Amino acid sequence: MRSIVESLREYVDFNEKKSIFIQGGYFEGDSGIDEFSKNTASLALEISNYLKGIGCGHSIKLGVLVNDLGMVCGTDVCDITSNKVTDYQVLINEFCERYPQFSGNVKTEKNMKNRGLRKIKKIFKKQLDNDCFIFSKEHDDNIKDWYHRSESDSDILLFQEKHDSWIAKCPTIMGAYYLSCMKEIDSDDESIIIDFCSFSDRDKVLKGAEVALRGFSLGEDFNRKNAIIIPVLINDDCSKHVVTCLSMEDF
């Protein structure tokens, strides 16, 4: 834990009061509550207890994100890969019995997918300043790809429009998740979201963070300028990690 705290301190001054959300314990239906889920949940608890012990009055919330869609997202693909039928509520109950500190804040990717699409429709309806945010490319087969215009080298695919259906992609799901976290810990203090995620999820969490900060937070009634999203890429046994940090100053 100490090395991770030291890495976090490169971006955050924990000697000043903060409003903090820590996601740990992420799991999928195919793998269930595996080594990664258990270790990151335990790590999130350790860091929460450590920060509470500093004595700065940090406000800290713990949460877990559950992949109940079977989606994987990488540089070249974002698709549903699982054919396994899973009773997610059983897994969620099992996780919360093991880690009751997370039981008040369990979110699923299916729910975040729906929230993300509703947010996009709201942006369209209110005609928010989204000229640099969402645009479309139409295929020959009348399928439209809708993108978030990124300041990086490649734009971010949010969803595909096929006839009357909107098919959300991973950055929309993660953008909605980070937005919900920002809303929960919004305060006059600096808001910090720490997300323990696997190295294989690097693409979706970084894109999701940009979508949340630069896109989905438009028109929301909270101070997004105070928000910092810190994806901590980590391996199954938590022996190796890479800390990344994004805020509005990056865009």
N, C-alpha and C positions, 0 to 999 in steps of 0.2 A: 504493500500500500504506500509506503513512504516515497518510493520513486515516482509513483503516479501523482501524489500530492505535490511533489517538487515540480513535476512537469506542469501541473495545473497552475502552480504559483507563478510560472512564467507569463501567464496571461491574466491572472486574477489576484488582487490583493485581498486575501482572506482576513486581514487584520482590520478591515472596514466592513460594516454590516452589509450583508447581501441577502437577496431573495433567491433561493436556489432550488432547482428541480433536478433530481438524479434519477435517470432511468437505468435499471439493472434487471437482469433476469430474463431478457428477451428469449423467447422460444418459438418454435414452429411445430406444426402438427406432425410432420414426418419424423422429427428427432425427439419431440416431447421435451420434458424438463431434463435436459442433458447436462453434461459437465459445464459447458459454457453458461447456461442459464443459472445453475447453482453457484458457480464461482463469481459471476458478475453481480448476482443478487447479494451474495455475502460481501463482496467488495464495496458495493453501493452502501450497505449498512455500516461497514467499517468507516468509510469516508464521512458518512452522515454523522456518526458518533464523534469522530475526530473533530469535525467542524463545529459541532455543538460544544465540544469541550474547550474550544479556543476562547469562548466567553465574549464574543462580539455581538451576540444576539441575532445570529443568522436565522432567517426563516427557511426551513428545509422541508421539502416534500419528496417522498419516494414514489416511484411509479414503475410499471412494467408494460411493455408493448408486446402484444401477441400477434404473430403472423398466422392468421386464420384463412389466408387466401392462397398460400402456396406459391407466392410470387417471388421471383428472383430478379435482381436488377444489376446489370453490369454496364460496361461502356458500350457494348454492341447489342444488348438484349434486355428486354423487360417483359417478362411473360409468366404465365401460370405454368408450373411444371409438375405439381403434385396431383396424383390421381387417388391418393389415399383418403378414405373417409375417416374423419377424426371427430370425436366428441370433445370439442374444445372446452366446454363448460366443466367437464370432468378434470381436464388438465389445469384449468384456471383455479378450480377449487383445491386441487392438490397443491398447486403452487402457493396459494394464499394460506393454506393450512401450515405449510412449511415456513412461509415468510409472511406472517400476518401484518407486518409493517407496510406491505405493499397493497393490502386488500382494498384500501379506499381509492386506489387509483390504477385500475386495470383498464387498458384501452386495447382495442383490436384493430387490425389493419382494415378489416371490412368496414368498420364504423368510420375510420379515418378516410377511407376511399370515398364514402358517401359525403362526408363533411367537405372534403376537398372539391368534389364536383359541385356541391351546393355553393361553395365559396366562389368558384369560377363563374357559375351562373349569376351570382350576385354582382360580381364585377362587371359582367356583360350588361346586366339589367340597369345598374346605376351608372354605367358608362364612365367608370373611374378612369383616371389618367393611366391608360394601359398601353399606349402606343409602343412603349419599349418593353412591354410585359408579355402580351399574348398576341400571336399571329398564327396563321395557318398556311399549310402547304397541301394542295389537293393532288391526289393520285389519279392515274388514268381510270381506275376502277371506282371513282367517286368516293374514295375514302379520304378524309381530311385528317392531317396530323396537326395538332395545336401545340405551339411551343411557348415557353417562357424565353424571351430574348435575353440571353446571358451576356455578361461582360467578358466572360472567358472565351476560349476559342470556339466552343460548340454550344449551340442553343439547347435548351432542356425540353424534351418531349413531355408534355403534361398529360395528354389524352388523345385518343383517336376517335373520330366521329364516323361511325358506320351507319348510314341511314338515320334512324332515330335513336341510336344507341351511342352513349359516350363510354369509352373504355379507358379508365384511369390507369396511369403508369405510376411507377414507384415514387418519383419525385412529388407527385400530387399527394400521395398517401403520407409521405414523410413531411411534406410542407404543412399539411393539415395537422399532423401530430405535433410538430414544433410550435405551430400557431396556438394550439390548445394549451400547450405547456406555458407559452408566454403569457397567455391570458390568466392562467391559474396563479402565476407568481408575480403578476404586474404590481409594481409598487414604485415609490419614489427612490428606492434603493436600486442599485444595479441588479438586473435579473440575469441569472446564470443558469443555463440548461446544460447538464453534463449527461451525455448519452454513451453508455458502454455498448459498443457494437463490434461485430466481427470485421476482420480485414476485408472479407469478401463483400461487405455491404458499404464499402467506402464510397462508391459512386452514388448510391441512392441517398446516403445521409448528407453528403456534401451538396448535392443538387437540391435535396429537400430543404436544407438549411437556407440556401440562397432563395428558393421559392418562398419560403416563409418570411424571411426578412425583407426581401425586396419586392415581393409580389402580394402574397396573401395578407400581409399586415396592412396593406393600403386600405384606408377607410375604417380601420378598426379603432375602437375607443380605448387605446392604451399606448403607453410610451414605448414604441418599438426601438427608439434610439438608445434606450437603457438596456436592451436585450443582447446577450452574448450566447451563442450556441457553440458548445464544445463537444464534438464527437470524439470519443476516445476509442480508437481502433485497437482491439486487444485480441489475443489468442485464447484458446479454450482454457488453459490453466492459468491465465492472467500473468504469465511470466514475461511477455513481451507486449509493448504498447507503443502507440504513436498518438500524440495529442494534436488535434487541429482546432482552430478557433475561427469563428466567423461572427462579424457584427455589421451594422449598417456602414461603418467606416470602410469596409472592404468593397463597397459598391458605389 
